C-alpha cells in the first residue's frame, strides 16, 4: 500500500513515522524517506509534520532536508557553475549535492565560475533532478494573457541593442527597452516589473515602473511615501540620492518617479529631504 504522494525536487509536508539514531524517517509514497539527524528540529516526535525538500542522494535514493535550495523543479534560476567534468556542468543550488546540467542540455558550453539561467526538471529516464540552459522549451508557448500595467515577476536575461530580454513569471519572453530602464539591472536578477503592452504579434514590452503615471497616480505615490514616513516614526532612509534598487523594492517605481513624488511633498512643506533620508515636518 502506497503512502502520501511525494514530489521529488519540490518542498513537501511529511509526517515523521520513525526515529533512529541517525535521524528520522518521513512518510513516503513507496518507502520512508530519511531526514538526517543534522536537519531534524529539536523536540521532533513521531507524528509531527515537517516542511522538507526531497531530492535524490548519490545512490539515487530519496532523501529529505530542511534546507531550501535556490530553485525547485519547474522553476527557473540563475546558478553558478562550480565544476565541469566528463558528465557535464555542475551548479551550486544551495544543497550538498550539486545540480547537473548534461552537455546535451547546455545551450552553449558552460564555463566554471560563470552563472547561467537554467530550468530545473526531472529527467524522464532516471527521475533525477537536472537542469537545462535551453530554457525556451520550458516556457509557455501559448499566447500571453497579461493586462497592460499588470505587475509581474521578471528574470533578467540577455542585454541586446534595444534593451534587455526578460522572462515573465517563468513563462514568457519580454523586452525592456533602454529608455524604460532607470536603475542598474543585471543578468540573472529577479525583480518586479510591469506589462507595458502586449503587441498584436504577441511580443511583450515591459517596464520597471508602473506605466501611465498621471497626476492622480503621482498624487497616490506621494501619499504612499508620506504614509511610509509616518509608519517609520517620521523618518524614511530614502531620498533623491538613494540607490534605484532600494526605491524600486520599496515603492515599485523608478528613481525619477520617486523624486517627482517627494519633490511634490517637499513643495507642500510636508517633508524635508536630508542626507540621511526623508523627515516628516511636525
C-alpha positions as YAML, in Angstrom:
chain: A
units: angstrom
residues:
- id: 1
  name: UNK
  ca: [0.00, 0.00, 0.00]
- id: 2
  name: UNK
  ca: [1.47, 3.32, -1.07]
- id: 3
  name: UNK
  ca: [1.71, 6.31, 1.26]
- id: 4
  name: UNK
  ca: [1.50, 10.01, 0.65]
- id: 5
  name: UNK
  ca: [2.45, 11.26, -2.82]
- id: 6
  name: UNK
  ca: [5.90, 12.86, -2.63]
- id: 7
  name: UNK
  ca: [7.10, 15.41, -5.18]
- id: 8
  name: UNK
  ca: [10.81, 14.95, -5.82]
- id: 9
  name: UNK
  ca: [12.53, 18.26, -6.39]
- id: 10
  name: UNK
  ca: [9.85, 20.18, -4.51]
- id: 11
  name: UNK
  ca: [9.05, 21.05, -0.91]
- id: 12
  name: UNK
  ca: [6.71, 18.60, 0.80]
- id: 13
  name: UNK
  ca: [4.97, 18.48, 4.17]
- id: 14
  name: UNK
  ca: [5.57, 14.97, 5.53]
- id: 15
  name: UNK
  ca: [4.88, 13.25, 8.84]
- id: 16
  name: UNK
  ca: [7.56, 11.61, 10.98]
- id: 17
  name: UNK
  ca: [6.96, 7.84, 11.12]
- id: 18
  name: UNK
  ca: [10.14, 6.53, 12.78]
- id: 19
  name: UNK
  ca: [13.01, 7.82, 14.90]
- id: 20
  name: UNK
  ca: [16.51, 6.34, 14.53]
- id: 21
  name: UNK
  ca: [19.92, 7.33, 15.96]
- id: 22
  name: UNK
  ca: [20.95, 8.96, 12.66]
- id: 23
  name: UNK
  ca: [17.75, 10.94, 12.05]
- id: 24
  name: UNK
  ca: [14.07, 10.34, 11.42]
- id: 25
  name: UNK
  ca: [12.09, 8.68, 8.65]
- id: 26
  name: UNK
  ca: [9.25, 10.55, 6.98]
- id: 27
  name: UNK
  ca: [6.22, 9.07, 5.26]
- id: 28
  name: UNK
  ca: [6.89, 8.33, 1.59]
- id: 29
  name: UNK
  ca: [4.83, 7.14, -1.32]
- id: 30
  name: UNK
  ca: [6.55, 3.76, -1.70]
- id: 31
  name: UNK
  ca: [9.24, 3.88, 1.00]
- id: 32
  name: UNK
  ca: [10.03, 6.02, 4.03]
- id: 33
  name: UNK
  ca: [12.37, 8.95, 3.44]
- id: 34
  name: UNK
  ca: [15.35, 9.70, 5.68]
- id: 35
  name: UNK
  ca: [15.80, 13.16, 7.17]
- id: 36
  name: UNK
  ca: [19.40, 13.09, 8.50]
- id: 37
  name: UNK
  ca: [19.90, 13.97, 12.15]
- id: 38
  name: UNK
  ca: [21.58, 17.33, 11.45]
- id: 39
  name: UNK
  ca: [18.34, 18.60, 9.87]
- id: 40
  name: UNK
  ca: [15.90, 17.27, 12.49]
- id: 41
  name: UNK
  ca: [14.40, 20.13, 14.58]
- id: 42
  name: UNK
  ca: [14.93, 19.75, 18.30]
- id: 43
  name: UNK
  ca: [12.00, 18.11, 20.06]
- id: 44
  name: UNK
  ca: [10.64, 16.39, 16.94]
- id: 45
  name: UNK
  ca: [8.31, 13.48, 17.75]
- id: 46
  name: UNK
  ca: [6.63, 10.70, 15.76]
- id: 47
  name: UNK
  ca: [3.52, 12.12, 14.11]
- id: 48
  name: UNK
  ca: [4.94, 15.64, 13.71]
- id: 49
  name: UNK
  ca: [4.74, 17.10, 10.20]
- id: 50
  name: UNK
  ca: [7.86, 18.76, 8.80]
- id: 51
  name: UNK
  ca: [8.36, 21.00, 5.78]
- id: 52
  name: UNK
  ca: [11.18, 19.40, 3.78]
- id: 53
  name: UNK
  ca: [12.75, 19.40, 0.33]
- id: 54
  name: UNK
  ca: [13.06, 15.92, -1.22]
- id: 55
  name: UNK
  ca: [15.83, 15.02, -3.68]
- id: 56
  name: UNK
  ca: [18.00, 12.03, -4.59]
- id: 57
  name: UNK
  ca: [21.31, 11.27, -2.90]
- id: 58
  name: UNK
  ca: [24.41, 9.90, -4.63]
- id: 59
  name: UNK
  ca: [22.84, 6.42, -4.65]
- id: 60
  name: UNK
  ca: [19.61, 7.78, -6.23]
- id: 61
  name: UNK
  ca: [17.67, 7.18, -3.01]
- id: 62
  name: UNK
  ca: [15.13, 9.78, -1.89]
- id: 63
  name: UNK
  ca: [16.40, 11.90, 0.99]
- id: 64
  name: UNK
  ca: [14.99, 14.95, 2.74]
- id: 65
  name: UNK
  ca: [16.45, 18.20, 4.00]
- id: 66
  name: UNK
  ca: [15.05, 21.22, 5.78]
- id: 67
  name: UNK
  ca: [17.41, 23.41, 3.76]
- id: 68
  name: UNK
  ca: [15.85, 25.46, 0.96]
- id: 69
  name: UNK
  ca: [17.52, 25.20, -2.46]
- id: 70
  name: UNK
  ca: [17.88, 28.23, -4.72]
- id: 71
  name: UNK
  ca: [15.26, 26.74, -7.06]
- id: 72
  name: UNK
  ca: [12.87, 23.79, -7.30]
- id: 73
  name: UNK
  ca: [11.74, 21.57, -10.15]
- id: 74
  name: UNK
  ca: [9.55, 23.58, -12.50]
- id: 75
  name: UNK
  ca: [11.33, 26.85, -11.73]
- id: 76
  name: UNK
  ca: [14.00, 28.96, -13.42]
- id: 77
  name: UNK
  ca: [17.06, 30.35, -11.65]
- id: 78
  name: UNK
  ca: [20.45, 31.87, -12.35]
- id: 79
  name: UNK
  ca: [23.03, 29.48, -10.88]
- id: 80
  name: UNK
  ca: [26.83, 29.38, -10.79]
- id: 81
  name: UNK
  ca: [28.94, 26.59, -12.30]
- id: 82
  name: UNK
  ca: [31.24, 25.06, -9.68]
- id: 83
  name: UNK
  ca: [32.64, 22.15, -11.71]
- id: 84
  name: UNK
  ca: [32.81, 20.87, -15.28]
- id: 85
  name: UNK
  ca: [33.78, 17.25, -16.00]
- id: 86
  name: UNK
  ca: [33.10, 14.48, -18.50]
- id: 87
  name: UNK
  ca: [29.49, 14.17, -17.33]
- id: 88
  name: UNK
  ca: [28.55, 17.83, -17.74]
- id: 89
  name: UNK
  ca: [28.47, 21.03, -15.70]
- id: 90
  name: UNK
  ca: [27.56, 21.11, -12.01]
- id: 91
  name: UNK
  ca: [25.78, 24.07, -10.46]
- id: 92
  name: UNK
  ca: [25.61, 25.34, -6.90]
- id: 93
  name: UNK
  ca: [21.92, 25.33, -5.99]
- id: 94
  name: UNK
  ca: [22.31, 25.54, -2.23]
- id: 95
  name: UNK
  ca: [22.37, 21.81, -1.40]
- id: 96
  name: UNK
  ca: [25.33, 19.49, -0.64]
- id: 97
  name: UNK
  ca: [24.87, 17.58, -3.91]
- id: 98
  name: UNK
  ca: [25.47, 19.90, -6.88]
- id: 99
  name: UNK
  ca: [22.97, 20.12, -9.74]
- id: 100
  name: UNK
  ca: [23.90, 18.52, -13.07]
- id: 101
  name: UNK
  ca: [23.47, 20.15, -16.48]
- id: 102
  name: UNK
  ca: [24.19, 17.42, -19.06]
- id: 103
  name: UNK
  ca: [26.14, 18.53, -22.13]
- id: 104
  name: UNK
  ca: [23.05, 17.84, -24.23]
- id: 105
  name: UNK
  ca: [21.12, 20.41, -22.18]
- id: 106
  name: UNK
  ca: [23.67, 23.20, -22.49]
- id: 107
  name: UNK
  ca: [22.73, 25.98, -24.91]
- id: 108
  name: UNK
  ca: [26.42, 26.80, -25.01]
- id: 109
  name: UNK
  ca: [29.29, 25.01, -23.30]
- id: 110
  name: UNK
  ca: [29.27, 26.12, -19.70]
- id: 111
  name: UNK
  ca: [32.37, 27.52, -18.04]
- id: 112
  name: UNK
  ca: [33.37, 27.07, -14.40]
- id: 113
  name: UNK
  ca: [32.81, 30.23, -12.37]
- id: 114
  name: UNK
  ca: [30.13, 31.69, -14.65]
- id: 115
  name: UNK
  ca: [26.40, 31.86, -13.91]
- id: 116
  name: UNK
  ca: [23.62, 30.79, -16.26]
- id: 117
  name: UNK
  ca: [19.84, 30.90, -16.32]
- id: 118
  name: UNK
  ca: [18.55, 27.33, -16.20]
- id: 119
  name: UNK
  ca: [15.28, 25.44, -15.85]
- id: 120
  name: UNK
  ca: [15.06, 22.61, -13.31]
- id: 121
  name: UNK
  ca: [13.23, 19.41, -14.26]
- id: 122
  name: UNK
  ca: [13.03, 15.69, -13.57]
- id: 123
  name: UNK
  ca: [14.76, 13.51, -16.15]
- id: 124
  name: UNK
  ca: [12.13, 11.13, -17.59]
- id: 125
  name: UNK
  ca: [14.53, 8.18, -17.68]
- id: 126
  name: UNK
  ca: [16.45, 8.47, -14.41]
- id: 127
  name: UNK
  ca: [13.96, 10.59, -12.41]
- id: 128
  name: UNK
  ca: [16.95, 12.61, -11.25]
- id: 129
  name: UNK
  ca: [16.75, 16.38, -10.77]
- id: 130
  name: UNK
  ca: [18.73, 18.05, -13.54]
- id: 131
  name: UNK
  ca: [18.87, 21.46, -15.19]
- id: 132
  name: UNK
  ca: [18.91, 22.85, -18.73]
- id: 133
  name: UNK
  ca: [20.07, 26.17, -20.12]
- id: 134
  name: UNK
  ca: [17.85, 25.55, -23.17]
- id: 135
  name: UNK
  ca: [15.07, 27.37, -21.34]
- id: 136
  name: UNK
  ca: [12.89, 28.10, -24.38]
- id: 137
  name: UNK
  ca: [11.43, 24.59, -24.36]
- id: 138
  name: UNK
  ca: [10.30, 25.04, -20.74]
- id: 139
  name: UNK
  ca: [8.44, 28.30, -21.35]
- id: 140
  name: UNK
  ca: [4.75, 28.61, -22.19]
- id: 141
  name: UNK
  ca: [4.19, 28.74, -25.95]
- id: 142
  name: UNK
  ca: [0.54, 29.74, -25.58]
- id: 143
  name: UNK
  ca: [-0.41, 33.40, -26.23]
- id: 144
  name: UNK
  ca: [0.13, 35.57, -23.17]
- id: 145
  name: UNK
  ca: [-2.95, 36.85, -21.32]
- id: 146
  name: UNK
  ca: [-1.45, 39.80, -19.49]
- id: 147
  name: UNK
  ca: [-3.09, 43.17, -18.98]
- id: 148
  name: UNK
  ca: [-1.31, 46.46, -19.64]
- id: 149
  name: UNK
  ca: [0.05, 47.77, -16.34]
- id: 150
  name: UNK
  ca: [-0.08, 44.35, -14.67]
- id: 151
  name: UNK
  ca: [2.72, 43.77, -12.11]
- id: 152
  name: UNK
  ca: [4.80, 40.69, -12.90]
- id: 153
  name: UNK
  ca: [7.90, 38.87, -11.71]
- id: 154
  name: UNK
  ca: [10.85, 39.23, -14.10]
- id: 155
  name: UNK
  ca: [14.07, 37.26, -14.52]
- id: 156
  name: UNK
  ca: [16.54, 39.47, -16.38]
- id: 157
  name: UNK
  ca: [18.28, 37.70, -19.25]
- id: 158
  name: UNK
  ca: [20.48, 38.98, -22.07]
- id: 159
  name: UNK
  ca: [21.38, 42.55, -22.96]
- id: 160
  name: UNK
  ca: [20.64, 43.47, -26.58]
- id: 161
  name: UNK
  ca: [20.98, 46.55, -28.78]
- id: 162
  name: UNK
  ca: [17.49, 47.73, -27.79]
- id: 163
  name: UNK
  ca: [17.50, 46.81, -24.10]
- id: 164
  name: UNK
  ca: [17.22, 43.60, -22.07]
- id: 165
  name: UNK
  ca: [15.25, 40.45, -22.60]
- id: 166
  name: UNK
  ca: [13.45, 39.12, -19.53]
- id: 167
  name: UNK
  ca: [11.43, 36.05, -18.65]
- id: 168
  name: UNK
  ca: [7.98, 36.93, -17.31]
- id: 169
  name: UNK
  ca: [6.61, 34.78, -14.45]
- id: 170
  name: UNK
  ca: [8.90, 31.95, -15.64]
- id: 171
  name: UNK
  ca: [6.54, 31.61, -18.62]
- id: 172
  name: UNK
  ca: [7.04, 34.14, -21.46]
- id: 173
  name: UNK
  ca: [9.72, 36.31, -23.03]
- id: 174
  name: UNK
  ca: [9.51, 40.09, -22.92]
- id: 175
  name: UNK
  ca: [11.72, 43.08, -23.66]
- id: 176
  name: UNK
  ca: [12.65, 46.09, -21.54]
- id: 177
  name: UNK
  ca: [13.78, 48.94, -23.79]
- id: 178
  name: UNK
  ca: [16.72, 51.08, -22.74]
- id: 179
  name: UNK
  ca: [14.56, 54.20, -22.30]
- id: 180
  name: UNK
  ca: [12.41, 52.29, -19.76]
- id: 181
  name: UNK
  ca: [15.40, 51.38, -17.57]
- id: 182
  name: UNK
  ca: [16.10, 53.86, -14.80]
- id: 183
  name: UNK
  ca: [18.08, 51.64, -12.45]
- id: 184
  name: UNK
  ca: [21.03, 49.24, -12.64]
- id: 185
  name: UNK
  ca: [19.95, 45.74, -13.66]
- id: 186
  name: UNK
  ca: [22.00, 42.63, -14.30]
- id: 187
  name: UNK
  ca: [21.76, 39.22, -15.91]
- id: 188
  name: UNK
  ca: [20.03, 36.68, -13.67]
- id: 189
  name: UNK
  ca: [18.45, 39.26, -11.36]
- id: 190
  name: UNK
  ca: [14.87, 38.79, -10.21]
- id: 191
  name: UNK
  ca: [12.75, 41.88, -9.74]
- id: 192
  name: UNK
  ca: [9.23, 43.18, -10.12]
- id: 193
  name: UNK
  ca: [8.22, 44.86, -13.36]
- id: 194
  name: UNK
  ca: [5.10, 45.73, -15.29]
- id: 195
  name: UNK
  ca: [3.49, 44.83, -18.60]
- id: 196
  name: UNK
  ca: [3.79, 47.93, -20.78]
- id: 197
  name: UNK
  ca: [1.91, 46.40, -23.69]
- id: 198
  name: UNK
  ca: [1.19, 43.09, -25.41]
- id: 199
  name: UNK
  ca: [1.62, 43.72, -29.12]
- id: 200
  name: UNK
  ca: [-0.71, 42.32, -31.81]
- id: 201
  name: UNK
  ca: [2.08, 39.93, -32.86]
- id: 202
  name: UNK
  ca: [2.24, 38.59, -29.29]
- id: 203
  name: UNK
  ca: [5.53, 40.22, -28.35]
- id: 204
  name: UNK
  ca: [5.56, 41.81, -24.90]
- id: 205
  name: UNK
  ca: [7.05, 45.16, -23.92]
- id: 206
  name: UNK
  ca: [7.99, 45.59, -20.27]
- id: 207
  name: UNK
  ca: [8.90, 48.42, -17.93]
- id: 208
  name: UNK
  ca: [10.21, 48.63, -14.39]
- id: 209
  name: UNK
  ca: [7.90, 51.45, -13.28]
- id: 210
  name: UNK
  ca: [4.14, 51.32, -13.39]
- id: 211
  name: UNK
  ca: [3.19, 52.74, -16.80]
- id: 212
  name: UNK
  ca: [0.83, 55.63, -17.33]
- id: 213
  name: UNK
  ca: [1.67, 57.73, -14.30]
- id: 214
  name: UNK
  ca: [-0.75, 60.67, -14.47]
- id: 215
  name: UNK
  ca: [-1.27, 63.43, -11.92]
- id: 216
  name: UNK
  ca: [-3.67, 61.26, -9.95]
- id: 217
  name: UNK
  ca: [-1.22, 58.36, -9.86]
- id: 218
  name: UNK
  ca: [1.59, 60.69, -8.84]
- id: 219
  name: UNK
  ca: [-0.55, 62.04, -6.01]
- id: 220
  name: UNK
  ca: [-1.22, 58.45, -4.92]
- id: 221
  name: UNK
  ca: [2.51, 57.74, -4.86]
- id: 222
  name: UNK
  ca: [3.15, 60.87, -2.82]
- id: 223
  name: UNK
  ca: [0.59, 59.65, -0.29]
- id: 224
  name: UNK
  ca: [2.25, 56.22, -0.20]
- id: 225
  name: UNK
  ca: [5.60, 57.85, 0.56]
- id: 226
  name: UNK
  ca: [4.03, 60.06, 3.22]
- id: 227
  name: UNK
  ca: [2.34, 57.04, 4.82]
- id: 228
  name: UNK
  ca: [5.65, 55.13, 4.84]
- id: 229
  name: UNK
  ca: [7.41, 58.05, 6.54]
- id: 230
  name: UNK
  ca: [4.71, 58.19, 9.21]
- id: 231
  name: UNK
  ca: [4.82, 54.42, 9.74]
- id: 232
  name: UNK
  ca: [8.58, 54.69, 10.38]
- id: 233
  name: UNK
  ca: [8.07, 57.31, 13.11]
- id: 234
  name: UNK
  ca: [8.64, 60.32, 10.90]
- id: 235
  name: UNK
  ca: [11.76, 59.15, 9.06]
- id: 236
  name: UNK
  ca: [12.44, 57.07, 5.95]
- id: 237
  name: UNK
  ca: [16.06, 56.28, 4.93]
- id: 238
  name: UNK
  ca: [15.46, 57.12, 1.26]
- id: 239
  name: UNK
  ca: [15.99, 60.36, -0.64]
- id: 240
  name: UNK
  ca: [16.71, 61.69, -4.13]
- id: 241
  name: UNK
  ca: [20.25, 60.24, -3.95]
- id: 242
  name: UNK
  ca: [19.22, 56.70, -2.93]
- id: 243
  name: UNK
  ca: [20.05, 53.57, -4.85]
- id: 244
  name: UNK
  ca: [17.35, 52.99, -7.53]
- id: 245
  name: UNK
  ca: [17.17, 49.34, -6.48]
- id: 246
  name: UNK
  ca: [16.11, 50.31, -2.94]
- id: 247
  name: UNK
  ca: [13.48, 52.68, -4.32]
- id: 248
  name: UNK
  ca: [12.16, 50.01, -6.68]
- id: 249
  name: UNK
  ca: [11.98, 47.48, -3.84]
- id: 250
  name: UNK
  ca: [10.11, 49.86, -1.53]
- id: 251
  name: UNK
  ca: [7.68, 51.52, -3.95]
- id: 252
  name: UNK
  ca: [7.97, 49.63, -7.29]
- id: 253
  name: UNK
  ca: [8.74, 52.83, -9.21]
- id: 254
  name: UNK
  ca: [11.76, 54.34, -10.94]
- id: 255
  name: UNK
  ca: [14.07, 56.76, -9.18]
- id: 256
  name: UNK
  ca: [12.83, 59.55, -11.47]
- id: 257
  name: UNK
  ca: [9.19, 58.95, -10.49]
- id: 258
  name: UNK
  ca: [10.12, 58.74, -6.81]
- id: 259
  name: UNK
  ca: [11.99, 62.05, -7.00]
- id: 260
  name: UNK
  ca: [8.92, 63.71, -8.53]
- id: 261
  name: UNK
  ca: [6.71, 62.35, -5.74]
- id: 262
  name: UNK
  ca: [8.95, 63.50, -2.87]
- id: 263
  name: UNK
  ca: [9.52, 66.79, -4.66]
- id: 264
  name: UNK
  ca: [5.76, 67.40, -4.54]
- id: 265
  name: UNK
  ca: [5.70, 66.64, -0.81]
- id: 266
  name: UNK
  ca: [8.66, 68.94, -0.24]
- id: 267
  name: UNK
  ca: [6.94, 71.80, -2.07]
- id: 268
  name: UNK
  ca: [3.90, 71.27, 0.14]
- id: 269
  name: UNK
  ca: [6.26, 71.53, 3.15]
- id: 270
  name: UNK
  ca: [5.15, 68.12, 4.42]
- id: 271
  name: UNK
  ca: [8.68, 66.66, 4.43]
- id: 272
  name: UNK
  ca: [12.29, 67.73, 4.43]
- id: 273
  name: UNK
  ca: [14.87, 65.89, 2.34]
- id: 274
  name: UNK
  ca: [18.14, 65.41, 4.22]
- id: 275
  name: UNK
  ca: [21.34, 63.46, 3.56]
- id: 276
  name: UNK
  ca: [20.15, 60.54, 5.71]
- id: 277
  name: UNK
  ca: [16.64, 60.39, 4.22]
- id: 278
  name: UNK
  ca: [13.18, 61.93, 4.38]
- id: 279
  name: UNK
  ca: [11.93, 63.59, 7.58]
- id: 280
  name: UNK
  ca: [8.32, 64.43, 8.37]
- id: 281
  name: UNK
  ca: [7.62, 68.09, 9.09]
- id: 282
  name: UNK
  ca: [5.99, 68.24, 12.50]
...
